[in-house]
Amino acid sequence: MSDANSAGQKPVNHKPLRKSAARLNAVQALYQMDLAQTPLPEILAQFESHWIGQEIEGDEIASADLTLFRDVVGGVVREQRVIDPMLDAALVKGWPLKRIETVLRAVLRAGAYELHGRPDIPARVVVAEYVNVAAAFLDREETGMVNAVLDGLAREMRAGEFGN
């Protein structure tokens, strides 16, 4: 069965949804890794077999782009010594990354990783995606903080994309 409906409309492109789901799952995995100190191979296996694309309490969890999911989670772990200082510099003085709430820290790390390690993804897309992820978990003030921090990093790291 195709994604086209009986009226002959074009198939629905699920690729953006799969990428958004990958980012949401990556943030959840990073959060769990931070809290429970779960090793990377275990967290990847756990999410890929029990969460991504599964039905939980009657709600179907969107299928995710597993390549992007693995890249973001693995990239944050691999590049943490690079991205954490960048985030510390972007945050308000007196509020280093280690003092930031765990979910917010996971969102910022994932977004910073993509800005740093995925030049193939436009900076504006990265910022918008992680603002949306933040909105799923955090209040408006924290979501605004994600926008400000990631937008600042994007403009610094990828000035050419902003015409600076």
VENZIVEN-V342975 format. One record per residue. N is the residue number from 0. RES is the residue in one letter. PHI is phi in radians with two decimals (none if undefined). PSI is psi in whole degrees, 0 to 359 (999 if undefined). NEAR is the number of other ideal C-beta (glycine too) atoms within 8 Angstrom. Layout:
{{N/RES/PHI/PSI/NEAR} {N/RES/PHI/PSI/NEAR}}
This chain:
{{0/M/none/135/1} {1/S/-1.63/172/4} {2/D/-1.43/351/5} {3/A/-1.26/143/7} {4/N/-1.57/177/5} {5/S/-1.21/345/3} {6/A/-1.43/1/4} {7/G/1.46/17/5} {8/Q/-1.24/160/5} {9/K/-1.13/153/4} {10/P/-1.07/149/6} {11/V/-1.36/135/5} {12/N/-1.55/111/5} {13/H/-1.58/359/8} {14/K/-1.00/312/7} {15/P/-1.06/323/7} {16/L/-1.15/321/8} {17/R/-1.15/324/13} {18/K/-1.24/319/12} {19/S/-1.10/318/12} {20/A/-1.12/323/14} {21/A/-1.08/317/15} {22/R/-1.16/318/14} {23/L/-1.07/314/11} {24/N/-1.14/323/13} {25/A/-1.09/317/14} {26/V/-1.11/318/15} {27/Q/-1.10/319/11} {28/A/-1.15/316/13} {29/L/-1.10/321/13} {30/Y/-1.05/311/11} {31/Q/-1.12/320/10} {32/M/-1.09/319/14} {33/D/-1.16/316/10} {34/L/-1.30/313/7} {35/A/-1.74/359/6} {36/Q/0.96/40/6} {37/T/-1.31/130/8} {38/P/-1.14/152/7} {39/L/-0.92/307/9} {40/P/-1.03/322/6} {41/E/-1.19/318/8} {42/I/-1.19/320/13} {43/L/-1.09/313/12} {44/A/-1.09/317/8} {45/Q/-1.08/312/10} {46/F/-1.19/318/13} {47/E/-1.21/331/10} {48/S/-1.69/335/5} {49/H/-2.04/343/6} {50/W/-2.09/305/10} {51/I/-1.16/125/12} {52/G/1.31/11/6} {53/Q/-1.73/168/8} {54/E/-1.79/127/6} {55/I/-2.22/121/7} {56/E/0.88/42/3} {57/G/1.47/351/4} {58/D/-1.77/128/6} {59/E/-1.42/125/5} {60/I/-1.46/130/11} {61/A/-1.00/142/9} {62/S/-1.17/142/8} {63/A/-2.02/156/14} {64/D/-1.26/101/10} {65/L/-1.13/329/9} {66/T/-1.12/314/7} {67/L/-1.16/317/13} {68/F/-0.96/308/16} {69/R/-1.10/320/9} {70/D/-1.12/315/10} {71/V/-1.16/311/14} {72/V/-1.11/310/15} {73/G/-1.13/322/10} {74/G/-1.14/319/12} {75/V/-1.08/315/14} {76/V/-1.11/313/9} {77/R/-1.17/321/6} {78/E/-1.81/12/11} {79/Q/-1.01/325/9} {80/R/-1.20/342/6} {81/V/-1.63/313/8} {82/I/-1.34/327/13} {83/D/-1.07/314/10} {84/P/-1.10/326/8} {85/M/-1.10/317/12} {86/L/-1.19/318/14} {87/D/-0.98/317/9} {88/A/-1.17/329/6} {89/A/-1.46/341/8} {90/L/-1.46/161/11} {91/V/-1.06/138/4} {92/K/-0.93/139/4} {93/G/1.57/352/4} {94/W/-2.17/71/7} {95/P/-1.13/161/8} {96/L/-0.92/322/11} {97/K/-1.13/341/5} {98/R/-1.60/353/5} {99/I/-1.40/144/11} {100/E/-0.95/146/6} {101/T/-1.01/316/9} {102/V/-1.16/316/10} {103/L/-1.07/319/13} {104/R/-1.08/318/12} {105/A/-1.12/318/13} {106/V/-1.10/312/15} {107/L/-1.11/318/15} {108/R/-1.12/316/15} {109/A/-1.10/314/16} {110/G/-1.12/317/15} {111/A/-1.11/321/13} {112/Y/-1.05/312/14} {113/E/-1.11/322/13} {114/L/-1.12/321/15} {115/H/-1.39/314/11} {116/G/-1.81/355/9} {117/R/-2.25/69/11} {118/P/-1.13/347/5} {119/D/-1.30/346/3} {120/I/-1.83/123/8} {121/P/-0.97/139/6} {122/A/-0.99/319/13} {123/R/-1.10/325/8} {124/V/-1.15/314/8} {125/V/-1.02/310/15} {126/V/-1.06/311/14} {127/A/-1.07/318/8} {128/E/-1.09/315/12} {129/Y/-1.33/336/17} {130/V/-1.14/318/12} {131/N/-1.12/319/9} {132/V/-1.08/315/14} {133/A/-1.03/319/14} {134/A/-1.09/336/8} {135/A/-1.27/337/7} {136/F/-2.10/334/8} {137/L/-2.11/165/11} {138/D/-1.41/176/5} {139/R/-1.06/319/5} {140/E/-1.10/315/6} {141/E/-1.20/324/11} {142/T/-1.12/320/12} {143/G/-1.10/324/8} {144/M/-1.13/317/9} {145/V/-1.02/314/16} {146/N/-1.04/311/11} {147/A/-1.12/314/8} {148/V/-1.17/310/12} {149/L/-1.20/323/16} {150/D/-1.12/318/9} {151/G/-1.08/315/9} {152/L/-1.10/317/14} {153/A/-1.06/316/15} {154/R/-1.19/330/11} {155/E/-1.37/313/7} {156/M/-1.38/329/10} {157/R/-2.26/50/11} {158/A/-0.90/324/8} {159/G/-1.04/331/6} {160/E/-1.31/344/9} {161/F/-1.91/4/9} {162/G/1.28/21/4} {163/N/-1.48/999/5}}
